[in-house]
């Protein structure tokens, strides 16, 4: 069990649907200690449908901010910090989430 789990540019490239995202968040929640100081730190992209690795274009979860926030709350996390960064055509998010309960 961990006090902090970091998922940076992971969920948006491993999940293909809102249901996949909820399952992944549920799984990550089980990795956190039941403590008020335990955090899940997420970083990813919003509204993307592909991402590039070299010259290859790979699929990404196309999720908007409202949907992501809804799924996070549905999975029993409270949002402690939420930041957006817009660069050229991409919007990145950073979130610090605290586990409450998990119900997917």
N, C-alpha and C positions, 0 to 999 in steps of 0.2 A: 504494500500500500504506500502511496506517495502523498506528500503534502502539496506538491505542484506537478501538474502534467502540462506539457507544452505541445501543442499541435500547430505547427507553423507550415502553412501551405500544404496541408495534408488532406483535410476533409473535402475541400472543394475539388480535389483531383482524384479522390478515391470513391466518392459517392456519386451515384448517377440519378438519385431521386431524393425527394423530401423524406421518404421512408428510410432510405439508406442512411441519411444524415441523422435521423432520430435514433436508429439502431447504433450508429457509431458513438453518438453522444451518450447513449445509455451505457454502452460498453466502457467508455472513458470514465463515466461516473463511478463505475465499480472499482476503478483503479485508485480512486481518491480516498484518503482517510476521512472518516466521519468527524470532521473538526471544522470549527468556524474559520480556521485559518487556511484550510485547504482550497486551492484554486486550480481551475482549468484555464490556461491561457491559450486563446485561439487567435490565429492570424490567417487571413485568406483574402480572396477576391470576390467582389460582388458582380452580378450580372455578366459573367464571362461564360462563354460556351466552349472555348478552347484555350489551351496554353501551349507555349512553344518550348521545346527542348531541342536546341540546335535548330536544324531546319525542319524538324518534325512538328506537326500540329496534333496535339492530343486532346481528347474530350475533357471538359470540366463541368462541374455542377453549376448550372445557371440558376443562381438563387439571388433574390433581392433582399434588401435589408429587413423589410417587414417580415418576410417568410422566415429568414434566419432567426430573428428575434423571437418569433412565435414558436419555432421548433425548440429553441434553447429553453424557453420558459416551460413548454410542454414536457420537456425532459427533466424538469425539476431543478433547473439552475436559476439563480438570480444573477442579474447583470450588475456587477460592481463597477465596471469601467467599460466604456464603449467609445472608440475613436475611429474616425474615417479619414482616409488620406486619398486625395484625388491627384493622380498623376497622368497626364496626357489623356488616354482613353480608358484608363482603368481606375476603379475605386477599390482600395484595399481597406480591410477592417482589422482592428485589434480589439479583442474583448478579454476581460478578466471576469470569469464566471465562478460563482460559489455554489456548491451542491446543496440542495435542500432535500428533495425526494426525486425518485425516478419512476415515471409512469408512462411507458410507451405502448 
